[in-house]
Amino acid sequence: MVISSSRWRESWRVFAYSAAAALAFIALERLEFALFDFAGPARLLALTSNKADDDRLAAEAKDVAARSRAAAAMLPSGHRLSAFRLGYEVGWASVFAGSYAMSAPNIQARAAEIADAHLAIARAQAGAIGLDAAGVVALTSRTPTDYARLQDRFEADESGLAGRVEARLTPLHRELFLLGVSVGSNAAMVEGSRGQLSSPQVASIHRHATLAGVAPAAWQPLVVDHGRAAPAAVLDQHRLAVAGVMAAIVAGEAEASASAPR
């Protein structure tokens, strides 16, 4: 198996690569993809959402906004996007490195190089928001269970990074970080397979985007059902969706800054 990488440009540079799904987790991944093909992300969102849950989430979002407003108004512009990008790169690196955890040593080493390139971007984002870059690490997967539970481990803040983002910034920035993790986790899969595979964390993206104040029109393209679209089209649509949610985060910060008391 050969892993290759190349750069692609959207709102920032990330490494792209061509790789097959990890042999150790192929059965698990095939099951996931079969389920998503049967009921795509958009349909799963509709099936798992109801008015009572949506109302509770909306109330929680208002609380996050209220608890964040005063501190957020004192922060320099760009911190919201940096929090998202920090999560994106850490999620990307964790999924990619974890998917090769049971591969041959030379494959693991090459995977680690690519994951480290994403962690370098994450550490730069951490520095931009005043966090110690040394604490920015990928979650390690040593077993298939570790890998399958990556999202749960991020939600539980296994590394403590989400808590540090919140302590340094605001609860809203924590949600942006966790949104980034969810988006970056799927991006590693989409980019790595060149659009052949996609398994977005639908519930997590829905929750964290809502709590971060990102409008549905901005985040829902991240969880669409691509159906039988050509891989190249899936890849392009995914990249546009990521760029779109980043643009929405920037616009939201500008709007909040403009409306803040002077």
N, C-alpha and C positions, 0 to 999 in steps of 0.2 A: 504494500500500500504506500502511495506517495502522497504527501501533503504539500500543496503549493499555495502561495499567497500572493496577492496583488492588492494595490490600493484602489479604493473607489472614493469618489468625492460627492458628498451631499453638503451638509452644513459643517461637517468636520471630516477629517480623514480617519478611516479605520482600515484594518487589513481584511482583505477578502481572501478566501482560500477555497480550493476544491478538495473535498474529502468525502469518503463514504461514512455512513453511520458506524459508530464503534461496534466491533464484533461482540463485546461483552454485553452490550445492552440492546442488541438488534431485535430480540424477541419482544422486549418491553416497548421499544419504539414502534415496532410494527403494530402492536396492539393499540397504542395511542393513536397512530395515524389512521388505522381502520375505524376507530370510534369517531374521529373527527371527520372522516370522509362520510360516515353515515349521518352524522348530525353536525354540520359545520359550526364554527364558532359563533356566527351571528344567530343561528337558530338555538344553539346552546344557551346563549345569553338570554334569549326570549323565554326559553324553557325554565331557566333557573332564577328568573327575576319575577317579582310580584310587587304590587303597589305598597304593601306594608313594609317590605324590605327596602324599597326605593325611598319611602318616606323616612324611614329610620336613617338611611344613609344620607339623605338630604339634610336631616337635622344634625347629624354628626359633622357633615361638611361645614355647616354654619358655625358649629362650635370650634372646629379647627381654624376657620377663618378668623373668628373673633379672638381666639387665643394667640393668633399669629400677627394680627394687624399692626399693633403698636411696634413690635420689634422689627417686623418686616419693613416698615416705613423708614427705619434707620439704616437699613442695609444698602450697600452700593448696588447699582443695577448689574444684572448678570448672574446673581447668586442663585436664582431659581433654575436657570438653565444649567449652571454648573452642578447643582444638586442632582438634577435629572441625569446629566451626562456621567457623573460619578457612578450612579447606580447602574446605568446602561453598560458601562465598560466592565464593572465588577461582575454583573450578571452574565455578560458575554463571555468573559474569561472563565468564570466558574463552570458554565455549561460546556464550553469547548474543551477545557482541560479535563473535566470530569468524564466526558464521553470517551476519552482515550485512556482512562485509568487502568484498564485491564489489557491494553495493547502491548506490543513488544516495546522494550526499553527505548529503541531508537525512535519509534513513533511517538512515544510519550515525550521524549526530549524535544522533538520538533513541535509537538502540540504545546508544550510549555513555553517555547520561544514565541509562538503566536499569541498565547494567552498573556504572556508577560508584556507584549507590545500594547495590548489593551489595558493592562494594569498601569503601564507608564502613563497613558492618557488619563486614567482614573486618578493617579497620584497628582498629576498636574491640576486637575479639577479640584482635588482636595486642597491643594495649596492655595488655589484661588479663593476658597471660602474659609481659609484659616484653620484647616485641619492638618494634623500631623500625617504626612504622606506614608510614614512607616506603618501606620495602622490600616492601610488600604491593602487588603489581600483578598484573593479568591477563596471561596469555600471549597475545601478539599473533599473529593469523593473517593473513598477507598473501596467501596462496595456498591453493587447495583442499588441497594436501598438508599445509601447516601445520595446517589445521583437522582433517583426518583423523587426524593424528598427535598431537593434543593430549594424549591419555592417555599415550602414550609419552614425550612431552616432560615431562609432570609426573613420570613415573616416573624419568626421567633427571635430575630436579631442575634444569631449565633456569634457573629464576629463583633457585635457591639457597635458597628459602624452607623447603623440607622439612629441609634441613641445619641451618638456623638454629633451627627448632623443636626438632630433636633436641639441638643444642648447648645451647640454653637450658633444655630440659626433659629428656626421656629418649627412648630409641629407641621406647618404646611410644607416646609422644605423636606422634612422626613418623608412625607407622602410622595413628594416629587422624586426623592431618592428611590423609594420602593417601586414607584411607577417605572422609573428607569431600569431597575433590576428586572422587572417583568418583561419589559420591551426588549431589553438587551439579551435576555435569556433566549427568547424566540429568534432574535436577529442572528445569533450564533448558528442556529439551526438552518434558518433560511439562507443566510450567506454561505454557510459551509456546504450546503447541498445545491447551491446555485438555483434556488427556487423550487427544488423538487420536494422539499419537506418543510412543513410549518405546523407548529403546535402552540399557538399563543395561550398565555395564561389568562383566559377570558375573565374569570371572576376577579382575579387580582388587578388586572388592568382597569376593569370597571370600577372597582372599589377605590383604588389609589388615585385614579384620574379624577373621580368625583370628589374625593376628599381634598385633592389639590386644587380644585376649582377649574379643571380643564373641561371645556364644553364637550358634550357628546359628539358633536359634529367633527371635533378634532381627533378624538381617540378611537371612535368606532371603526375608522378605516384600518386600524391595527388588528381588528378581530373579525374581518370579513371572511366569508367562505369563498375561497378562490375556485371551488369546484374543479373543473377539468381544464383550467387555464394552463397555458404553456408555462413551463418553469421560468423562462425569461420574463414573461409578463408578470408572474408572481413576484419575482425578484424586484422588478421595477416598481410594482405597486407597493411592495413592502417598504422600499426605500423612500418613496413619496410619502407614505403614511408616517414614517419616522420623522421625516423632514417637516411634515405638517404639524405633528404634535409639538415639535420643538418650536416652530414658528408661533403656535398658540401659547406656549409657555412664555415666550418673549413678549408677545402682545399683552398677555395677562399681567405681566409685571409692569409694563409701561402704563397700562390702564390703572393699575393699583397705585402707581407712583403719582400719576396725574390727579387722582382723586384724593390723595392723602392730604390731611390738614397742613397748612404752611405756617 
